[in-house]
Amino acid sequence: MINWNDIEKQLIEFLKNQLSKTGLSKVTVGLSGGLDSAVVAVLCKKAFKENMKCVLMPSQFSSKSSVEDAKKLCETFSIDYETVDITPMINAYIDKMDNDKLRIGNYSARVRMSVLYDISSRDSSIVVGTSNKSELLLGYGTIFGDIACAINPIGEIYKSDEFEFARYLGVIDEIINKKPSADLWENQTDEDELGYTYKQMDDVLKLLVDEKKTKEEIVSLGHDDELVDMLKYRIKANEFKGKLPVIANIKWS
């Protein structure tokens, strides 16, 4: 059993310490109506009280429940929020994207982060990230989009474990019980797109990453051969998303 009380204390202390290093006193969180941003929003509310704000950024592709659930979470925890509809921003460029769902989804994520950073600049705050460990390892996020942030309190928590943490924190059932989705297009879900449940993937990721087991060892434990290959490929192929841009090392003559 994970000691979520201890994890909560560690993360609240992390948030407070990191913010204090910036010389600022406020944080901004993009709230999607999904599990990750809900957990981060509640942690930030506990850490910063009134010195935090959530931003809801629906588009024409957002489900109605996402907005409703985000608002209900804010009302439940007395979190200040504002809504910025990014539909006009998406519409301004969508004709250039050839109805490519992936391109539209990535563009939407980057527009949201642009809005979030603008609001953080206006409010003299920092942007708190909402990507969990499973997403970061798999590269299941948009570089310079939802992955972008100043600090991230949940980047070491696997998605399948996060549901239990959300229940501990009191996140509303509507968010906990819905299928994980980046809400980038209608009826999109993470697990349908990836082909496996987060529990299936996380069980293997823990063996691969945390326990450093080989593919042969993992398969011998009863895990799917194709799943192991897919996870190994995604970890390697998306490793660049977690690194700063590489700058050429020039040898001046």
N, C-alpha and C positions, 0 to 999 in steps of 0.2 A: 504493500500500500504506500502511495506517495503521501507525504506529509504536506498537504496543501496549505496548512496554516503557516508552516515554516517558509514555503515557497512564496506565499503572499507577502510575508514580512521582508524577505530578501528582495523581492521585486519593487516593493514600495520604497525601500531604502535605496535601491539602485536608481529609481526614478528621481528621488530627491537629490541624491548625490550628483547625478549627471546634470540635472538642471542647474544646480548651484554652481557648477563649473563654468557655465555659460554667462553668468552674471544677469540672466533673465529670470523672470518669476512665473511665467505662464507656459502652458503647453496647448497644442492643437492636435486633435485626433479626427481623422476621416472615418465617419461611421456609416457602414454600408447596410446594416441590418443583419450581418452575418456574425458568426461566432467569434472570430479573431478580434475584430474591431470592438465587439461588445466587451470582451474580456479586458482589452487594453483600456477602454473607456472607464470601466468600473475601477480598475487599478489606479488610473490617473485621478479619478474623483476621490478615491481614498487618500491618495498621496497629496493632492493639491487643492482639494475642496473647491472653492469658487475660482481658482486660478487656472481653470481648464475649460476648453470649449470643444464641442464636437461640430463637425461640418457634414451635412448630408448633401450628396451630390448626385441626385438621380438623373438619368437620361431617358430617352424614349425606349431604351431596352431594359430598363429596370422594372422589376416586378412590383406590383402595388404593395405586396406584403413586406417587401424590403423597407420601404419608406415607413410604413405603419409600425413595423417592429422596431425600427431605429428610434422613432418618436416615443414609442411606449417605454423603451429602455431608458431614454432620457427623462421621461416623466417619473418613472419608478425610482430613479436614483437622483432626481433633482439636478440633472446635468443641463447646463446652458448649451443651446445649439442654434445653428442657423442653417437654412437650406439654400443651396445654389443649384439651380437646374442647368445642367451642362448641355441640354439638347441643342440650343442654338449653336454652341461651339462645335458639336459633332456634325450638325447639319452643314456647317460652313465648309466642311472638307470631305464629307462622306462620299460624294460623287466621285472622288479621286481614288477610292479604295476598292472598286470593282466588286462590291458585295462580298469581299473576303472577310469572313467572321473573325479570323485571327487578327488581321490588321485593324479592323474596327475595334476589337476588344483591347488591343494594345494601345491604340490611339486614345480610346476612352480613359484607360488607366492613366495615361500620361497627362491628359487634360485635367483629370481630377487632381493629380499631384501638383500641377501648375497652379490650380485654384487654391489648393491647400497651402502651398508655400507663399502665395500672395497674401492669404489671410494671416498666416503666421508672421509675415513681414509687417502687415498692418497692425497686428496686435502685439508686436514685439515678443513673440513666443517661439518655441521650437516644435517641430513636427515629430510626433511619436509614431513609430512604425508598428505595423500590425501583422507581419508575416511570421508564421510559426516555423518550427524546425523542419517539418515535412516539406513544406513549400520551398523553403530555402535550399534544402538538399536536392530537390527534384527540379529546381529552376522553374517552379510553377508560379510564376509571377512576372511582371513586366519590368525590365530594367529601366530605370528612370521613371517608373510608374509607381505601382503599389509597393515595390521593394524599397523605394527611396524613403529616407527618414534621417533624423538626427540621432535618435536612440531607439532601441527596440527591446522591450521587456520580455517578449515571448518567443524570441528566436531560438531558444533552447528547449522549447516544449513541443513534443510531437502532437500532431493534430488529434489523434485518437485519444490521447491522454487529456487533451484540453477540454473535452466535454465534461469530464469529472471536475476539473478546475472551475469551469463555468458554473456548474451546479453549486459548488462550494461558495462561490462568490455571490450567488443569488441572481445570476442572469436569467431573464424571463424565459419561460418554457417555449414560447413561440420561436425564439432564436435557437435554443438548444435542440429542439426537435426537427428543425428543417434540414433538408439535404444541403451539404456544403456547396456553395456556388459563389463564383466571382461576380455573378450577375452582369456578365458582359454582353449577353444576348438572351433572347427569350428562351426559357426552359433549359438553359445551360446549367449543368451540374459538374462539379469537379470529378466525382467518381465515374460518371459516365464517360467523361472525356479521357480520363486516365486509364480506364478499363478495369480498375480494381478498387476495393474499398480502402479507406485510409487505414483501417485496422490491419488488413492484409499487407499493405505496403509498409506500415510502421513496424510490424513484427519483423519484417525482413531488414528494414533500414537499421533497426536497433542491433541486429546481428552483424550487419555489414559495417556500420559506422562506429557503433559504441563498443562492440565486442571483437571487431576486426576479423571476423570469420570468413573463410573462403567460400566461393560459390558451392564447391563440393560439400563442405560441411553443412551449409544452409539447406541445400537440396536433400541431404541425408536426414535432416530433421523433419522432412515432409513438406517443404515449401515448393511452390511451383517454379520449375526451371525457367520458364519464359519471364516470369515476374522478376526473378533475380537478375536476369540479363537486362531487362528493361530498366530496372532501378540503377544498375551499375552504369549503363549507358547514359541515363539522364544525369546522374551525379557528375560524371566526367564531362559531358557535353555542355552542361550549364554552370560549371564551376566559375567561369568568367564573370557571371552575374554578381558574385559576392566579392569581387575584387575591385580596387580602384583602377582607373585607366592606367595602362603601362606607359611610362614616359621614357623616351630614348635616353640612354646614358651616353652623352657625347664626350669623346676624348679630344679636348681642345689642344691644338698644336701650338 
